[in-house]
Amino acid sequence: MSNHPQTEVILAAATGSAGGLGKIAAIPATTGKLLVRLDNLGFGRAAKIDWRVKTDQACTVQPLRASGVVNAATVTLASMADTETGPIINGLTYTAEDTATDAAAASRKYYTGGADDTADAVKLAALINADYAVATAGTSVADTDKLTFTTSEGTHVIVAAAAADYTTGQYALSAVVATELASIVLAINHKVNVTLATCTAGNTVTMNVPGVGVYTYTAHASATTVASREFSISGNDTADAAALVLCINNDTAASGITASNVAGVVSLARGSASVPTPILTSSSDTLAACVNTAGGVPGVIAVASGATGELTITPTWVSSLTVDESGDQLTVTDIDVPGIYAVPAAAIVTLSCTTPGSPAGGEKATAIQAVTGTGAGHCAIADTTLASCALDGAVTTIAATNAAYSGQLIRQTIEGWAAGYLLISNTTGAAQTVTVAATRY
């Protein structure tokens, strides 16, 4: 434990919080609450926290302790209507949109014209997890239009060209926006791959993951047996590839590699930065052609959002990601909710403080503030954090007069617990503007 005070960190504020991880809106009147966290791992026992709370309304403050990062909230959707807003997460507003081509991720609109609330939840979660929206106007200029990805794994460039070459990160120009968009998606997602073409029984595909293991998959005339790494070739090339994917993914826990199939092309994605790039070979290149040069961006996934000419980019395992554009036909919009991860279920989206691409690490938001917008009757919010926190001392009442100062100090001795929390409850009939900072000793 350090004997010297650490630098004060702003954990929650409308602007200026550390890394944007605690960006919040005003706390709603009367019943509004806010939970703010400061991590204590690695700071030893008896560490102390000086919380500083500056607010323009009277409130109460309750210190809490927790064994880890337990921030969580749920968003339950119930027939959101077109153009209704909600949820509003850490000050960012999401809007329901019933027309798929108008559900622009760049404007944080999620498609609600699908089958049911569960389908809406899937769309909302995907949008919350996305870091960037990219739109193309089509007919890009080959020399200047490109996307530069800077990740924890390095820098990768996807550039326009007269013809696509996905092994070198080139996407194809097209006067048809949808065609060019599809090519950009393929360029970003390009991985080591194998294409099945009229395989015969006994043909093999071998995946060598250096330092991890060698996995050989054998074509079988009629049956798929994942335990024996045998895949059926009784269907067409796409069906045969799907059978190969089943076998490869049965080994994912050991190999760290996940396979996917698009029209008979099986692509192999690394599960983390520590997993080496696999090397593919086949017993017959004419029956199973292997491409071992990956031109895409490791650790991210690009998906067409459904809006005209737009795709989203979401981390799958990189812990940091920035995307920049060059040229005049591409538009990049940062839509990230820093340190928040969303998981959809039956009409419910569960929010937690972690990073989509690195759930075990990466940035973690210091607060989850989820509230309803105009769709209050169709969007219910529940904060589930308190159930995992322990009360720590007495409640402090803070008067609105603290706004004349830099705030009010509240000291908490954390006693080696993994995280300290502060629960702020608005006790007035007006929305509360608040800044929460902390210094750890």
C-alpha positions as CSV (number, residue, x, y, z in Angstrom):
1,M,0.0,0.0,0.0
2,S,1.3,3.4,-0.9
3,N,2.0,5.9,2.0
4,H,1.4,8.8,-0.4
5,P,-2.0,10.0,-1.7
6,Q,-2.9,9.1,-5.3
7,T,-4.0,11.6,-7.8
8,E,-7.7,12.4,-7.6
9,V,-9.8,10.7,-10.3
10,I,-13.2,12.0,-11.6
11,L,-15.4,9.0,-11.5
12,A,-18.7,10.4,-12.6
13,A,-19.6,13.7,-14.3
14,A,-21.5,15.1,-17.3
15,T,-18.1,15.7,-18.9
16,G,-14.5,15.2,-17.9
17,S,-14.6,11.8,-16.2
18,A,-11.5,9.6,-16.5
19,G,-11.6,8.2,-20.0
20,G,-15.3,8.9,-20.3
21,L,-15.9,5.8,-18.2
22,G,-18.2,7.7,-15.8
23,K,-20.1,10.0,-18.2
24,I,-23.5,10.5,-16.7
25,A,-26.6,12.7,-17.2
26,A,-28.4,14.5,-14.4
27,I,-29.8,12.3,-11.6
28,P,-33.6,12.3,-12.0
29,A,-35.7,14.1,-9.4
30,T,-36.8,12.5,-6.1
31,T,-36.3,8.8,-6.8
32,G,-33.1,9.1,-8.8
33,K,-30.0,7.2,-7.6
34,L,-26.4,6.9,-8.8
35,L,-23.8,4.2,-7.8
36,V,-20.2,5.1,-8.4
37,R,-17.2,2.7,-8.0
38,L,-13.5,3.0,-7.2
39,D,-11.5,-0.2,-7.6
40,N,-9.1,-1.1,-4.8
41,L,-7.3,-4.2,-6.1
42,G,-3.6,-4.1,-5.5
43,F,-3.8,-1.3,-2.8
44,G,-3.6,-3.5,0.3
45,R,-5.6,-3.6,3.5
46,A,-6.8,-0.5,5.3
47,A,-6.7,1.6,2.1
48,K,-8.7,4.8,2.5
49,I,-10.9,6.7,0.0
50,D,-11.7,10.4,0.1
51,W,-14.8,10.8,-1.9
52,R,-15.6,14.3,-3.1
53,V,-19.2,15.0,-4.1
54,K,-20.2,18.3,-5.7
55,T,-23.9,18.7,-6.4
56,D,-26.5,21.4,-7.0
57,Q,-29.3,19.6,-5.0
58,A,-29.6,18.1,-1.6
59,C,-28.9,14.4,-1.5
60,T,-27.9,11.5,0.8
61,V,-24.8,9.5,0.4
62,Q,-24.2,5.9,1.5
63,P,-20.7,4.2,1.3
64,L,-20.7,0.6,0.3
65,R,-18.1,-2.2,-0.2
66,A,-18.0,-5.0,-2.7
67,S,-15.8,-8.0,-3.4
68,G,-15.3,-6.8,-7.0
69,V,-16.8,-5.0,-10.0
70,V,-20.5,-5.8,-9.4
71,N,-22.2,-2.9,-11.3
72,A,-25.1,-4.3,-13.2
73,A,-28.5,-3.1,-14.6
74,T,-31.2,-4.5,-16.7
75,V,-33.2,-3.0,-19.5
76,T,-36.6,-4.7,-20.2
77,L,-38.2,-3.8,-23.5
78,A,-42.0,-4.0,-23.9
79,S,-43.3,-3.0,-27.4
80,M,-41.1,0.1,-27.9
81,A,-42.8,2.4,-30.4
82,D,-41.2,4.0,-33.4
83,T,-39.0,7.1,-32.4
84,E,-39.4,6.5,-28.7
85,T,-36.2,7.1,-26.8
86,G,-34.8,4.7,-24.2
87,P,-32.7,3.5,-22.6
88,I,-30.4,6.4,-21.9
89,I,-27.1,4.9,-20.8
90,N,-24.4,7.0,-19.2
91,G,-25.9,10.1,-20.9
92,L,-26.2,8.5,-24.4
93,T,-29.7,8.2,-25.8
94,Y,-30.9,5.1,-27.8
95,T,-33.9,5.5,-30.1
96,A,-36.4,2.9,-31.3
97,E,-36.7,2.7,-35.1
98,D,-39.2,0.6,-36.9
99,T,-37.8,1.0,-40.4
100,A,-34.7,-1.1,-40.9
101,T,-33.0,1.2,-43.4
102,D,-33.4,4.1,-41.1
103,A,-31.9,2.4,-38.0
104,A,-28.6,4.2,-38.3
105,A,-26.1,3.2,-35.7
106,A,-24.4,6.5,-36.1
107,S,-27.5,8.1,-34.5
108,R,-27.8,5.3,-31.9
109,K,-31.1,4.0,-33.5
110,Y,-31.9,0.4,-33.0
111,Y,-34.3,-1.7,-35.1
112,T,-37.6,-2.4,-33.4
113,G,-39.6,-3.6,-36.4
114,G,-38.5,-7.2,-35.9
115,A,-40.4,-10.3,-34.6
116,D,-40.8,-9.3,-30.9
117,D,-39.2,-7.7,-27.9
118,T,-36.5,-10.4,-27.7
119,A,-35.4,-9.5,-31.3
120,D,-35.4,-5.8,-30.3
121,A,-33.2,-6.7,-27.3
122,V,-30.6,-8.4,-29.6
123,K,-30.5,-5.3,-31.8
124,L,-30.1,-2.9,-28.8
125,A,-27.3,-5.0,-27.2
126,A,-25.4,-5.2,-30.5
127,L,-25.6,-1.4,-30.8
128,I,-24.5,-0.8,-27.3
129,N,-21.5,-3.1,-27.8
130,A,-20.4,-1.5,-31.1
131,D,-17.5,0.9,-31.0
132,Y,-17.9,2.6,-34.4
133,A,-20.3,3.1,-37.2
134,V,-18.9,3.4,-40.8
135,A,-20.9,4.6,-43.8
136,T,-19.9,4.6,-47.4
137,A,-21.4,6.7,-50.2
138,G,-20.1,4.3,-52.8
139,T,-17.7,4.9,-55.7
140,S,-14.8,5.6,-53.4
141,V,-11.5,7.0,-54.6
142,A,-8.9,4.3,-54.6
143,D,-5.9,6.4,-53.7
144,T,-7.4,8.2,-50.6
145,D,-10.4,6.3,-49.2
146,K,-9.2,4.0,-46.4
147,L,-9.9,2.9,-42.9
148,T,-7.1,2.8,-40.3
149,F,-7.6,0.5,-37.3
150,T,-5.4,1.0,-34.3
151,T,-5.8,-1.7,-31.7
152,S,-4.0,-3.3,-28.8
153,E,-2.7,-5.7,-31.5
154,G,-1.3,-3.1,-33.8
155,T,-2.3,-1.0,-36.8
156,H,-4.2,-2.4,-39.8
157,V,-5.4,-0.5,-43.0
158,I,-8.3,-1.4,-45.2
159,V,-8.1,0.6,-48.5
160,A,-10.3,1.0,-51.6
161,A,-9.1,-0.6,-54.9
162,A,-10.5,-1.3,-58.4
163,A,-10.8,-4.9,-57.4
164,A,-10.9,-6.6,-54.0
165,D,-7.9,-8.4,-52.6
166,Y,-8.8,-9.3,-49.1
167,T,-5.5,-10.9,-48.3
168,T,-3.9,-7.4,-48.6
169,G,-6.8,-5.5,-47.0
170,Q,-8.3,-4.1,-50.2
171,Y,-12.0,-3.7,-50.8
172,A,-13.7,-3.2,-54.1
173,L,-15.0,0.1,-55.4
174,S,-18.6,0.0,-56.6
175,A,-21.1,2.6,-57.8
176,V,-23.7,0.4,-55.9
177,V,-23.5,1.4,-52.2
178,A,-24.6,-2.0,-50.9
179,T,-22.0,-3.8,-53.0
180,E,-19.2,-1.7,-51.8
181,L,-20.4,-1.9,-48.2
182,A,-20.4,-5.7,-48.4
183,S,-16.9,-5.6,-49.7
184,I,-15.7,-3.4,-46.9
185,V,-17.2,-5.9,-44.4
186,L,-15.4,-8.8,-46.0
187,A,-12.1,-6.9,-46.0
188,I,-12.4,-6.1,-42.3
189,N,-13.4,-9.6,-41.3
190,H,-11.0,-11.5,-43.6
191,K,-9.3,-14.3,-41.7
192,V,-7.2,-17.4,-42.5
193,N,-9.7,-19.7,-44.4
194,V,-10.3,-22.8,-46.3
195,T,-12.7,-23.2,-49.2
196,L,-14.4,-26.6,-49.8
197,A,-15.0,-27.6,-53.4
198,T,-16.3,-31.1,-54.1
199,C,-14.4,-32.8,-51.3
200,T,-14.3,-36.6,-51.4
201,A,-14.2,-39.0,-48.5
202,G,-10.7,-39.2,-47.0
203,N,-9.7,-35.6,-47.8
204,T,-8.2,-33.9,-44.8
205,V,-7.9,-30.3,-43.6
206,T,-5.2,-29.7,-41.0
207,M,-5.1,-26.7,-38.6
208,N,-1.8,-26.1,-37.0
209,V,-1.9,-23.6,-34.1
210,P,1.8,-23.1,-33.3
211,G,2.7,-24.0,-29.8
212,V,-0.9,-25.1,-29.1
213,G,-1.6,-28.2,-31.2
214,V,-2.2,-29.8,-34.6
215,Y,-5.8,-30.7,-35.5
216,T,-6.7,-32.8,-38.6
217,Y,-10.2,-33.0,-39.9
218,T,-11.2,-35.8,-42.3
219,A,-14.1,-35.8,-44.8
220,H,-16.6,-38.6,-44.4
221,A,-19.0,-39.8,-47.0
222,S,-22.1,-39.5,-44.9
223,A,-21.6,-38.7,-41.2
224,T,-20.2,-36.0,-39.0
225,T,-18.6,-37.3,-35.8
226,V,-17.0,-34.4,-33.9
227,A,-15.2,-36.6,-31.4
228,S,-13.3,-38.3,-34.3
229,R,-12.9,-34.9,-36.2
230,E,-14.8,-36.4,-39.2
231,F,-17.1,-34.0,-41.2
232,S,-19.8,-35.1,-43.5
233,I,-19.6,-34.3,-47.2
234,S,-23.1,-35.6,-48.1
235,G,-24.4,-32.2,-49.0
236,N,-23.3,-29.3,-51.1
237,D,-20.1,-27.3,-50.5
238,T,-21.9,-25.0,-48.0
239,A,-23.4,-27.9,-46.0
240,D,-20.0,-29.7,-46.0
241,A,-18.3,-26.5,-44.7
242,A,-20.9,-26.3,-42.0
243,A,-20.0,-29.8,-40.9
244,L,-16.3,-28.9,-40.8
245,V,-17.2,-25.9,-38.7
246,L,-18.9,-28.1,-36.1
247,C,-15.7,-30.2,-35.8
248,I,-13.4,-27.2,-35.6
249,N,-15.5,-25.5,-33.0
250,N,-15.7,-28.7,-30.9
251,D,-11.9,-28.1,-30.4
252,T,-12.2,-24.3,-29.6
253,A,-11.6,-24.7,-25.9
254,A,-8.3,-26.4,-26.6
255,S,-7.2,-24.6,-29.7
256,G,-8.5,-21.1,-29.1
257,I,-9.8,-21.0,-32.7
258,T,-13.4,-20.4,-33.7
259,A,-14.7,-21.3,-37.2
260,S,-17.5,-19.7,-39.3
261,N,-18.9,-20.6,-42.7
262,V,-20.1,-18.4,-45.5
263,A,-21.0,-20.2,-48.7
264,G,-18.5,-22.9,-48.3
265,V,-15.6,-20.7,-47.1
266,V,-14.6,-21.6,-43.6
267,S,-12.8,-18.7,-41.8
268,L,-10.8,-19.2,-38.6
269,A,-10.8,-16.5,-35.9
270,R,-8.4,-16.3,-33.0
271,G,-10.1,-16.1,-29.6
272,S,-7.6,-13.8,-27.9
273,A,-4.3,-12.0,-28.4
274,S,-2.4,-15.0,-26.9
275,V,-3.7,-17.4,-29.5
276,P,-1.3,-17.7,-32.5
277,T,-2.5,-17.4,-36.1
278,P,-3.4,-20.9,-37.4
279,I,-1.8,-22.4,-40.4
280,L,-4.0,-24.4,-42.7
281,T,-3.1,-27.2,-45.1
282,S,-5.2,-29.8,-47.0
283,S,-4.5,-33.1,-48.6
284,S,-5.7,-31.7,-51.9
285,D,-5.6,-28.0,-52.8
286,T,-8.0,-28.6,-55.7
287,L,-10.6,-30.0,-53.3
288,A,-9.9,-27.8,-50.3
289,A,-8.0,-24.6,-51.1
290,C,-6.3,-22.9,-48.1
291,V,-5.6,-19.2,-47.7
292,N,-3.0,-18.5,-44.9
293,T,-2.6,-14.7,-45.5
294,A,-5.1,-12.8,-43.4
295,G,-5.7,-9.2,-44.5
296,G,-8.4,-8.3,-42.1
297,V,-8.4,-6.8,-38.6
298,P,-7.8,-9.3,-35.8
299,G,-10.0,-9.1,-32.8
300,V,-12.9,-7.1,-34.3
301,I,-16.0,-7.9,-36.3
302,A,-17.8,-5.8,-38.9
303,V,-21.5,-6.2,-39.5
304,A,-23.9,-4.4,-41.9
305,S,-26.2,-2.4,-39.5
306,G,-29.2,-2.6,-41.9
307,A,-29.2,1.1,-42.5
308,T,-28.3,2.3,-46.0
309,G,-24.6,2.0,-46.6
310,E,-23.7,1.5,-43.0
311,L,-21.7,-1.1,-40.9
312,T,-20.8,-1.3,-37.3
313,I,-17.4,-2.4,-35.8
314,T,-17.3,-4.2,-32.5
315,P,-14.3,-5.6,-30.6
316,T,-14.3,-9.3,-30.1
317,W,-11.1,-9.5,-28.0
318,V,-8.9,-6.5,-28.6
319,S,-8.8,-4.3,-25.4
320,S,-8.5,-1.0,-27.3
321,L,-9.8,0.2,-30.7
322,T,-9.8,3.4,-32.7
323,V,-10.9,3.8,-36.3
324,D,-10.0,6.7,-38.6
325,E,-10.9,7.4,-42.2
326,S,-9.2,9.1,-45.1
327,G,-10.9,10.3,-48.2
328,D,-14.2,11.8,-49.0
329,Q,-16.6,8.8,-49.3
330,L,-16.3,7.2,-45.9
331,T,-17.8,8.5,-42.7
332,V,-16.7,7.2,-39.3
333,T,-18.7,7.9,-36.1
334,D,-17.5,6.9,-32.6
335,I,-20.6,5.4,-30.9
336,D,-18.9,3.7,-28.0
337,V,-20.3,3.5,-24.5
338,P,-16.9,3.3,-22.7
339,G,-16.6,0.3,-20.4
340,I,-20.1,-1.0,-20.8
341,Y,-21.0,-4.5,-22.1
342,A,-24.5,-5.6,-23.0
343,V,-25.9,-9.1,-23.1
344,P,-29.4,-9.8,-24.6
345,A,-31.9,-12.4,-23.4
346,A,-35.7,-12.7,-23.6
347,A,-36.7,-9.1,-24.1
348,I,-34.0,-8.1,-21.6
349,V,-30.6,-6.5,-22.0
350,T,-28.2,-6.9,-19.1
351,L,-25.5,-4.2,-18.7
352,S,-22.2,-4.7,-16.8
353,C,-19.1,-2.7,-16.4
354,T,-16.5,-4.3,-18.7
355,T,-15.3,-4.0,-22.3
356,P,-17.1,-6.0,-25.1
357,G,-13.8,-7.1,-26.6
358,S,-12.2,-8.0,-23.3
359,P,-14.8,-9.1,-20.7
360,A,-12.0,-10.3,-18.3
361,G,-10.0,-7.1,-18.6
362,G,-10.0,-3.8,-20.5
363,E,-11.7,-0.7,-19.4
364,K,-14.6,-0.8,-16.9
365,A,-17.1,2.0,-16.5
366,T,-17.0,3.6,-13.0
367,A,-20.8,3.9,-13.1
368,I,-23.8,2.5,-14.9
369,Q,-26.6,5.1,-15.2
370,A,-29.5,3.7,-17.2
371,V,-32.8,5.6,-17.3
372,T,-35.8,5.6,-19.5
373,G,-36.5,8.3,-22.1
374,T,-39.8,9.1,-23.8
375,G,-40.5,5.3,-24.0
376,A,-40.9,5.0,-20.2
377,G,-44.0,2.8,-20.4
378,H,-42.2,0.5,-22.8
379,C,-38.7,0.4,-21.3
380,A,-38.2,-0.6,-17.7
381,I,-34.8,-0.1,-15.9
382,A,-33.6,-2.0,-12.9
383,D,-30.2,-1.5,-11.1
384,T,-29.1,-4.8,-9.6
385,T,-25.8,-3.6,-8.1
386,L,-26.9,-3.2,-4.4
387,A,-27.6,-6.9,-4.0
388,S,-23.8,-7.5,-4.3
389,C,-22.7,-4.6,-2.0
390,A,-22.4,-4.4,1.8
391,L,-23.4,-1.3,3.7
392,D,-20.4,0.5,5.1
393,G,-21.2,3.1,7.8
394,A,-23.8,5.8,8.2
395,V,-25.7,7.8,5.6
396,T,-24.4,11.3,5.1
397,T,-26.8,14.1,4.1
398,I,-25.3,16.7,1.7
399,A,-27.0,20.1,1.4
400,A,-27.2,21.9,-1.9
401,T,-25.0,24.7,-0.4
402,N,-22.0,22.4,-1.2
403,A,-22.3,23.8,-4.7
404,A,-20.6,27.0,-3.5
405,Y,-17.5,24.9,-2.8
406,S,-15.6,22.3,-4.7
407,G,-17.8,19.7,-3.0
408,Q,-18.1,17.8,0.3
409,L,-15.6,15.1,1.4
410,I,-16.6,11.7,2.7
411,R,-13.9,9.4,4.0
412,Q,-14.2,5.6,3.7
413,T,-11.8,3.0,5.0
414,I,-12.0,0.1,2.5
415,E,-10.2,-2.6,4.7
416,G,-8.8,-4.5,1.7
417,W,-12.1,-5.0,-0.1
418,A,-11.8,-5.0,-3.9
419,A,-14.0,-2.0,-4.5
420,G,-15.6,0.9,-2.7
421,Y,-19.0,2.3,-3.8
422,L,-20.9,5.4,-3.2
423,L,-24.7,5.4,-3.5
424,I,-26.1,8.9,-4.1
425,S,-29.8,9.4,-3.7
426,N,-31.6,12.5,-4.9
427,T,-34.0,13.8,-2.2
428,T,-35.4,16.8,-4.0
429,G,-38.0,17.5,-6.6
430,A,-35.5,18.7,-9.2
431,A,-33.0,16.9,-11.4
432,Q,-29.5,16.8,-9.8
433,T,-26.3,17.7,-11.4
434,V,-23.4,15.9,-9.7
435,T,-19.7,15.3,-9.9
436,V,-18.1,12.5,-8.0
437,A,-14.3,12.3,-7.6
438,A,-12.1,10.2,-5.4
439,T,-8.6,10.1,-4.0
440,R,-7.2,6.8,-2.7
441,Y,-4.6,6.5,0.1
